[in-house]
């Protein structure tokens, strides 16, 4: 079954000349992309990585995509429960260490900015204001395109390292 612009087509009901033309265009496009990507690999000196690791695995990837993977549902649920438990413990430790109320949403960018950088922006204001005696009070490492302090992964990793180092230096962190 083929879907084009929201319409479903069955290959057996498509005239042969349309199939041939479509397949030829697809092959041409694939070849162009292949050569462009190969050129980029060579420019980045990743050609050997492709030849030795990626290319030999192509058939395995194809088979996995076609046949799927067997997943142990019980093991997956067990791992999920373990991760949920670790996340809950980490959140509780953060809340306790920073004296955070349960109303603070650790998944909220606005609340993370408040906790990490001790900054708050009122709904109608353009600028952030410093919140005294709240949060870590760190200076923002990066800013978003709109000028807000960034809470992307890179920033959170840096903050985690800083906090971990501080806990270790104070003898508060179990290794």
Residue, then its C-alpha position, 0 to 999 in steps of 0.5 A: x500500500x502506498x500513500x501519496x498526499x493522503x490518498x492510498x494506492x495499491x500497487x496492483x491497481x497502478x499502471x505499470x508505466x507509473x510504477x516504472x517512472x516512480x521507481x526510477x525517480x526514487x532510485x535517482x533520488x536515493x543515488x544522489x543522497x547516497x553520493x552527497x552523504x558519502x562526500x560528507x563522510x569523506x570530508x569529515x574523515x568518517x569514510x572508514x567508520x562507514x565502511x567498517x562498521x555501518x555498511x556491514x550492519x546495513x543488512x542487519x538493520x534492514x532485517x530488524x526494520x522488516x522483522x521487528x525486535x522481540x522485547x521481553x515485556x516483563x523485563x521492560x516493565x521491570x526496568x521502567x519501574x527501576x527508572x521510575x524509582x531512581x527518578x523519584x529518589x533523585x527528585x526527592x533529594x533535589x527537593x530536600x536539598x533545595x528546600x523546594x515545595x511539591x508545587x514546583x514542577x521540575x519538568x517546567x522550564x519556567x520553574x527550572x529557570x527559577x531553581x537553577x538561576x534564581x530568576x523569574x519573569x512575570x507574565x507581562x514583563x520582558x526582563x527576568x528579575x532576581x529572586x532573593x534567597x531562592x534557588x542556586x543563583x547560578x549565572x546562565x551558561x547559555x541563552x535561547x534565541x529569545x533571550x531566556x536562560x537555557x535549560x537544555x541538556x548541555x546546561x543541565x549536565x553542567x549544573x549537575x556536575x557543579x552541584x555534584x562537585x559541591x556535594x562531594x566537596x562537602x561530604x554530602x554525596x555518596x559515590 
